[in-house]
Amino acid sequence: MDDGGEPGTAPGAVLGMLAGMRAVGVDVDGLCAANGLSLASLATRVEYLQASEFVPLWRMATERFGRGTLGLHVGAAVPFGSLVDYLAGTSATLRAGLGQVGRYIGLASRQVRWVLGPRDDAGLSLFEQRPLHTPEAIPPQLREFGMALAASRVREWFDQRPLEARFSHAPLGPTDEYRQVLDCPVRFEQPATGLLFDDVALASPGRRHDPHLFRLLESHAERLLAETPPAATLRQRVRRVVIERLREGEPDIGSVAQALVTSERSLQRRLQAEGVSFRDVVDDARHELARLYLGDKTLSVTDVACLLGYSEAAAFTRAFKRWTGQTPSLVRG
């Protein structure tokens, strides 16, 4: 699974989240209806849900729950049953189980990765939750969901508790609530988010360890990983379509959105979430290709302008001066 993939969550993982929400009293049916989703469609869906689809769902659910700590409670309530659950739960030791989560988490979510760090001077290791994209794109409730889910699975699989939970953000509710749900001391506004373990805990055996089942599950997960194409960021996908169409003229956001099976408005919103605009993507693609084409002395400046979708060389020259402060002819020498 490419860590540079577009942010998203597998439909099965979203169904698990919704089951956890239902368990803590959230009206899941009403929530889905208000956000244009349904449990039936999620059960048959293959494509990952993008942040623009499920982040509003989390925000609305938090409002309806009435407390900012919704993610914490939902994470602890998600029913056991995903492939990542079984892979980690049938591992020989806690260390091995956390390694399975780190390797296969992309089958469930492309929002974060989990990494078991090296021992520090005190002999402790942090199982760290690292955002794959801008941290601001993931609401803190969703980060707390992942932490509570991990802590609950560690208790269930290995009968262990973290020595400490660390969050990079400020608490969203009473700190006692965090300690109660996570069953360990908690610190906030730390350099990293994660769960702290010592070597004794990491060596603890799995209560559900089954070598034969583990090998079967790992083989299945490897096939899924191999069959899942690397997911590009939306910016990369837009860039690819733009480059394919530059020779046809000025790229149009409507036609690009249609090629990506989305709406123009959704495309603009999702690009904005990645910190760019459609015009930025077009400009970057043209700038890079311009330098490449100008290196080919068999192409005139007019030829390059045409290849980049400009109606005339003068428009290309103005754009190139905006990018570099120089004219194409001067750069070419």
C-alpha positions in Angstrom: 0.0 0.0 0.0 1.5 3.3 -1.0 1.8 5.6 1.9 1.5 8.6 -0.4 -2.1 7.6 -1.3 -5.1 9.7 -1.3 -6.7 10.1 2.2 -9.5 7.6 2.6 -11.1 4.9 4.7 -12.2 1.4 3.5 -16.0 0.9 3.6 -15.6 -2.0 6.0 -13.7 0.2 8.4 -16.5 2.9 8.2 -19.1 0.2 8.9 -17.1 -0.7 12.0 -17.0 3.0 13.1 -20.8 3.2 12.6 -21.3 0.1 14.7 -19.2 1.7 17.4 -21.3 4.9 17.2 -24.5 2.9 17.5 -23.1 1.1 20.5 -22.6 4.4 22.3 -26.1 5.7 21.5 -25.7 7.7 18.2 -28.6 7.5 15.8 -26.6 5.9 13.0 -29.4 5.6 10.5 -30.3 9.3 10.8 -26.7 10.2 10.7 -26.1 8.3 7.5 -29.2 9.7 5.9 -28.1 13.3 6.7 -24.7 12.6 5.0 -26.0 10.9 1.9 -24.8 7.4 3.0 -26.5 4.1 3.7 -25.4 0.9 5.4 -26.5 -1.1 2.4 -24.4 0.9 0.0 -21.4 0.8 2.2 -21.7 -3.0 2.5 -21.3 -3.3 -1.3 -18.9 -0.4 -2.0 -15.3 -1.1 -3.0 -13.9 2.4 -3.3 -12.4 4.0 -0.2 -14.5 6.9 1.3 -12.7 10.2 1.0 -12.3 12.6 3.9 -14.9 14.9 2.4 -17.4 12.0 2.8 -16.8 10.9 6.4 -15.3 13.9 8.2 -18.6 15.8 8.1 -20.2 12.6 9.4 -17.9 12.6 12.4 -18.5 16.2 13.1 -22.3 15.8 13.0 -22.0 12.6 15.2 -20.0 14.6 17.7 -22.6 17.3 17.9 -25.4 14.7 18.4 -23.4 12.9 21.0 -23.0 16.1 22.9 -19.3 15.6 24.0 -16.1 16.1 22.2 -14.8 12.8 23.3 -17.0 10.8 20.9 -14.0 9.2 19.1 -12.6 7.9 22.4 -15.8 6.0 23.2 -16.5 4.8 19.7 -13.0 3.4 19.3 -13.4 1.4 22.5 -16.8 0.1 21.3 -16.0 -1.0 17.7 -16.7 -4.8 17.4 -13.9 -7.2 16.7 -13.9 -8.6 13.2 -11.7 -6.9 10.6 -8.8 -8.6 8.8 -6.3 -6.4 10.6 -8.0 -7.4 13.9 -7.5 -11.0 13.1 -3.9 -10.6 11.9 -2.9 -8.8 15.0 -5.0 -10.8 17.4 -3.5 -14.2 16.2 0.1 -12.9 16.4 2.5 -14.6 18.8 3.4 -11.5 20.8 2.2 -8.0 21.3 5.3 -6.7 19.4 4.4 -8.9 16.5 0.8 -7.9 16.7 1.6 -4.2 16.5 3.9 -4.9 13.6 0.9 -6.5 11.8 -1.2 -3.4 12.4 1.7 -1.2 11.0 2.0 -3.3 7.9 -1.6 -3.8 7.0 -3.4 -0.7 8.4 -3.6 0.6 4.8 -6.2 -2.1 4.1 -8.5 -0.2 6.5 -7.3 3.4 6.3 -5.1 5.6 4.3 -5.4 8.4 6.9 -2.6 7.3 9.2 0.1 4.8 9.6 1.1 3.2 12.9 4.8 2.7 13.7 6.4 1.0 16.7 9.4 3.2 17.4 12.8 2.2 18.8 13.4 2.0 22.6 14.2 5.3 24.2 16.8 5.8 27.0 14.3 4.5 29.5 13.7 1.3 27.5 10.3 2.3 26.3 8.8 2.2 22.8 6.0 4.4 21.4 3.5 2.8 19.1 2.9 6.1 17.2 0.0 7.2 15.1 1.3 9.3 12.2 -0.9 11.2 9.8 -0.1 10.4 6.2 -1.3 13.8 5.1 -1.8 17.2 6.8 -2.8 16.6 10.4 -5.5 19.2 10.1 -7.3 17.0 7.6 -8.0 14.5 10.4 -10.3 15.8 13.2 -9.0 15.0 16.7 -12.1 12.9 17.4 -10.9 10.5 14.6 -7.3 10.4 16.0 -8.8 9.6 19.4 -10.9 6.9 17.8 -7.7 5.2 16.6 -6.0 5.5 19.9 -8.9 4.0 21.8 -9.3 1.2 19.3 -5.7 0.3 19.6 -5.7 0.4 23.4 -8.8 -1.8 23.6 -7.4 -4.4 21.2 -4.2 -4.6 23.2 -6.2 -5.4 26.3 -8.3 -7.9 24.5 -5.6 -9.6 22.5 -2.7 -9.6 25.0 -4.1 -8.6 28.4 -1.8 -5.6 28.5 -2.3 -1.9 29.0 -0.2 1.0 27.7 2.1 2.6 30.3 0.9 5.9 28.9 -1.1 7.4 26.1 0.1 10.6 24.5 -1.8 13.0 22.3 -0.4 15.9 20.3 -3.6 17.9 20.8 -5.4 19.4 23.8 -8.1 17.3 25.6 -11.6 17.5 24.1 -13.1 16.7 27.5 -12.3 15.8 31.1 -8.9 14.1 31.4 -10.4 11.6 33.8 -12.6 10.4 30.9 -9.5 9.6 28.9 -7.8 7.7 31.7 -11.0 5.7 32.3 -11.4 4.7 28.6 -7.8 4.1 27.8 -7.0 2.6 31.2 -3.7 4.3 31.6 -2.1 7.7 32.4 -2.6 10.3 29.6 -0.6 13.3 28.5 -1.7 16.0 26.1 0.0 18.5 23.7 3.0 16.1 23.2 5.3 15.9 20.2 3.6 12.7 19.0 0.4 10.8 19.4 0.8 7.1 20.5 0.8 4.4 23.2 3.8 3.7 25.3 5.0 0.1 26.1 8.0 -1.5 27.7 9.8 -4.6 26.6 8.0 -6.8 29.1 4.6 -5.9 27.7 5.8 -6.1 24.1 7.0 -9.7 24.7 3.6 -10.8 26.2 2.0 -13.7 24.3 -1.2 -13.4 22.4 -4.3 -14.9 24.0 -5.6 -15.9 20.5 -2.3 -17.0 18.9 -3.0 -19.5 16.2 0.0 -20.2 13.9 -2.0 -21.9 11.3 -4.8 -19.3 11.1 -2.2 -16.5 11.3 -0.4 -17.9 8.2 -3.6 -18.2 6.3 -4.7 -14.7 7.2 -1.2 -13.2 6.4 -1.3 -14.9 3.0 -4.7 -13.4 2.3 -3.6 -10.0 3.4 -0.5 -10.1 1.2 -2.7 -10.9 -1.8 -5.0 -8.0 -1.0 -2.0 -5.7 -0.6 -0.6 -6.8 -3.9 -3.9 -6.5 -5.7 -4.6 -3.0 -4.4 -3.2 -0.5 -6.8 -1.1 2.3 -5.3 -3.5 5.2 -4.6 -2.4 8.6 -5.8 -3.3 11.8 -4.1 -6.1 13.6 -5.7 -3.6 16.2 -6.8 -1.6 13.5 -8.6 -4.7 12.1 -10.2 -5.8 15.5 -11.4 -2.3 16.2 -12.7 -2.3 13.0 -14.7 -5.6 13.9 -16.4 -4.4 17.4 -17.0 -1.1 16.2 -18.7 -3.1 13.8 -20.9 -5.3 16.6 -22.1 -2.9 19.6 -22.4 -2.4 19.1 -26.1 -6.2 19.6 -26.6 -6.0 23.1 -25.2 -6.6 24.9 -21.9 -7.5 22.3 -19.3 -11.1 22.6 -18.0 -12.0 21.7 -14.5 -15.4 20.4 -15.5 -14.0 17.8 -18.0 -11.3 16.8 -15.5 -13.9 16.2 -12.8 -15.9 14.2 -15.2 -12.9 12.0 -16.0 -12.4 11.4 -12.3 -16.1 10.5 -11.8 -16.8 13.4 -9.4 -18.4 16.8 -9.5 -16.6 20.0 -10.2 -17.6 21.3 -6.8 -16.4 18.2 -5.0 -13.1 18.3 -7.0 -12.5 21.9 -5.9 -13.3 21.1 -2.3 -11.1 18.0 -2.1 -8.2 19.8 -3.8 -8.6 22.6 -1.3 -8.3 20.1 1.5 -4.9 19.1 0.1 -3.9 22.8 0.1 -4.0 23.4 -3.6 -6.3 24.7 -6.3 -7.0 23.3 -9.8 -5.1 26.3 -11.2 -2.1 25.4 -9.0 -2.1 21.8 -10.4 -2.3 23.0 -14.0 0.4 25.6 -13.4 2.8 23.1 -11.8 2.3 20.5 -14.6 2.9 23.1 -17.3 5.9 24.5 -15.5 7.6 21.1 -15.2 6.8 20.1 -18.7 7.9 23.4 -20.1 11.4 22.9 -18.7 11.4 19.4 -20.2 10.2 20.5 -23.6 12.6 23.5 -23.8 15.5 21.1 -23.4 14.5 19.6 -26.7 16.1 21.9 -29.3 14.0 20.4 -32.1 11.0 22.1 -30.6 10.4 25.8 -31.1 8.9 28.0 -28.4 5.6 27.9 -30.4 5.7 24.1 -30.5 6.2 24.0 -26.7 3.3 26.5 -26.2 1.1 24.3 -28.3 2.1 21.1 -26.4 1.2 22.9 -23.1 -2.3 23.8 -24.3 -1.7 27.6 -25.0 -3.4 29.2 -27.9 -0.4 31.3 -28.7 3.3 31.6 -27.8 2.8 35.0 -26.1 0.5 33.5 -23.5 3.1 30.8 -22.8 5.9 33.4 -22.5 3.9 35.4 -20.0 3.2 32.3 -17.9 6.9 31.2 -18.0 8.1 34.6 -16.9 5.6 34.4 -14.0 7.0 31.0 -13.0 10.7 31.8 -13.4 11.2 35.5 -13.9 12.8 34.7 -17.3 11.6 34.2 -20.9 11.7 30.7 -22.5 14.2 31.9 -25.1 16.6 33.1 -22.4 16.4 29.8 -20.4 17.0 27.9 -23.6 20.0 30.0 -24.4 
